[in-house]
Amino acid sequence: MRTCIFCGERANTLEDAWPQWLLASIGDCHPRSTTEALLAPDRPPINWLGPEVKIKCVCKTCNNGWMSKLEAKAKRSLASLLNDLALPLNSNEQLCLSLWSTKTAMVFEQTSRAQAPFYSKADRNRLRSGELPPLTTIWIGRYGQSNMLYGEARKLYERTSRNDNPFCDGHATTFVIRRLVIQALTLRVKPAFENRDVTLHIKPGPWDYSLIQLWPIANQVVKWPPELSFDNSTISCEDLSRRFVADR
């Protein structure tokens, strides 16, 4: 029996990984178009017809309760961001968008039953209580070309065990939804480094100019969009999703 990934009760409802209102905002998603999902960099993508992604992974209580409230609250900011409207985001909006992004990353993990999920039961319980998993960072950016619906999840591994490497693994999810880019990163550190300040190495790129950090909150108010936008000719989504280096 499948159980709810957030509370452990019976999973008795289907969750829309892409909310219906979000799909409607894209506008030109044909029901016979092909959706491709890359669930791991070392595995081939899976494909299905239509843009909808429905997953039986939550219960009605969670789906119609705190998840529905989070969706309604996040939609206020998301609708403007998707439609390319410049706006400031206060600290409450930054937190809400960060919770929504992490929730969406956790749900998308459930599209594959063949691979153990990265996010733990404790991580998902924490999110249900309105808190982000430890060592989570959320960024947003702008996609500068036509409407786009894209998602990629990548797990970060330590290829060669080293005593001076504080990280044991991590998980980065990158979404592009119309004009909005979202990246959610959660890291895990080795026990010896749990009480130390650690830094993940990032491949060189114009990230300070193309991304805005939402979480941890660095500024009480941030202004979207950033100076630079992502596109297929200069800064691609693939460059963004592959920018983390876990082996240092």
ChimeraX attribute file (.defattr): number of C-alpha atoms within 10 A of each C-alpha:
attribute: neighborCount
match mode: 1-to-1
recipient: residues
	/A:1	7
	/A:2	13
	/A:3	15
	/A:4	20
	/A:5	22
	/A:6	25
	/A:7	16
	/A:8	14
	/A:9	16
	/A:10	16
	/A:11	23
	/A:12	17
	/A:13	18
	/A:14	15
	/A:15	20
	/A:16	16
	/A:17	19
	/A:18	17
	/A:19	15
	/A:20	12
	/A:21	10
	/A:22	16
	/A:23	16
	/A:24	10
	/A:25	15
	/A:26	17
	/A:27	10
	/A:28	11
	/A:29	18
	/A:30	10
	/A:31	11
	/A:32	10
	/A:33	12
	/A:34	13
	/A:35	18
	/A:36	16
	/A:37	18
	/A:38	16
	/A:39	22
	/A:40	14
	/A:41	12
	/A:42	8
	/A:43	8
	/A:44	10
	/A:45	12
	/A:46	12
	/A:47	11
	/A:48	13
	/A:49	13
	/A:50	14
	/A:51	18
	/A:52	16
	/A:53	19
	/A:54	17
	/A:55	18
	/A:56	19
	/A:57	22
	/A:58	25
	/A:59	23
	/A:60	16
	/A:61	16
	/A:62	19
	/A:63	21
	/A:64	12
	/A:65	11
	/A:66	14
	/A:67	18
	/A:68	13
	/A:69	13
	/A:70	17
	/A:71	18
	/A:72	12
	/A:73	15
	/A:74	20
	/A:75	19
	/A:76	12
	/A:77	18
	/A:78	19
	/A:79	15
	/A:80	14
	/A:81	22
	/A:82	21
	/A:83	15
	/A:84	17
	/A:85	12
	/A:86	12
	/A:87	13
	/A:88	14
	/A:89	18
	/A:90	15
	/A:91	18
	/A:92	12
	/A:93	20
	/A:94	26
	/A:95	21
	/A:96	20
	/A:97	27
	/A:98	28
	/A:99	24
	/A:100	20
	/A:101	22
	/A:102	25
	/A:103	20
	/A:104	18
	/A:105	24
	/A:106	22
	/A:107	23
	/A:108	25
	/A:109	19
	/A:110	19
	/A:111	19
	/A:112	13
	/A:113	8
	/A:114	7
	/A:115	11
	/A:116	10
	/A:117	17
	/A:118	15
	/A:119	17
	/A:120	14
	/A:121	14
	/A:122	11
	/A:123	17
	/A:124	20
	/A:125	17
	/A:126	15
	/A:127	18
	/A:128	18
	/A:129	10
	/A:130	14
	/A:131	15
	/A:132	23
	/A:133	20
	/A:134	11
	/A:135	14
	/A:136	18
	/A:137	20
	/A:138	27
	/A:139	22
	/A:140	27
	/A:141	25
	/A:142	26
	/A:143	27
	/A:144	17
	/A:145	12
	/A:146	9
	/A:147	18
	/A:148	18
	/A:149	18
	/A:150	15
	/A:151	21
	/A:152	21
	/A:153	22
	/A:154	19
	/A:155	18
	/A:156	21
	/A:157	15
	/A:158	16
	/A:159	10
	/A:160	8
	/A:161	11
	/A:162	12
	/A:163	9
	/A:164	10
	/A:165	17
	/A:166	23
	/A:167	25
	/A:168	18
	/A:169	18
	/A:170	21
	/A:171	20
	/A:172	22
	/A:173	24
	/A:174	24
	/A:175	22
	/A:176	22
	/A:177	23
	/A:178	24
	/A:179	24
	/A:180	25
	/A:181	27
	/A:182	23
	/A:183	25
	/A:184	24
	/A:185	22
	/A:186	21
	/A:187	20
	/A:188	17
	/A:189	17
	/A:190	12
	/A:191	10
	/A:192	10
	/A:193	14
	/A:194	12
	/A:195	8
	/A:196	9
	/A:197	7
	/A:198	13
	/A:199	9
	/A:200	14
	/A:201	12
	/A:202	13
	/A:203	13
	/A:204	8
	/A:205	12
	/A:206	12
	/A:207	17
	/A:208	11
	/A:209	13
	/A:210	21
	/A:211	24
	/A:212	21
	/A:213	19
	/A:214	26
	/A:215	22
	/A:216	16
	/A:217	17
	/A:218	11
	/A:219	14
	/A:220	13
	/A:221	15
	/A:222	19
	/A:223	12
	/A:224	18
	/A:225	23
	/A:226	17
	/A:227	13
	/A:228	17
	/A:229	20
	/A:230	22
	/A:231	14
	/A:232	12
	/A:233	6
	/A:234	9
	/A:235	17
	/A:236	13
	/A:237	19
	/A:238	11
	/A:239	14
	/A:240	19
	/A:241	18
	/A:242	15
	/A:243	15
	/A:244	19
	/A:245	13
	/A:246	20
	/A:247	19
	/A:248	13
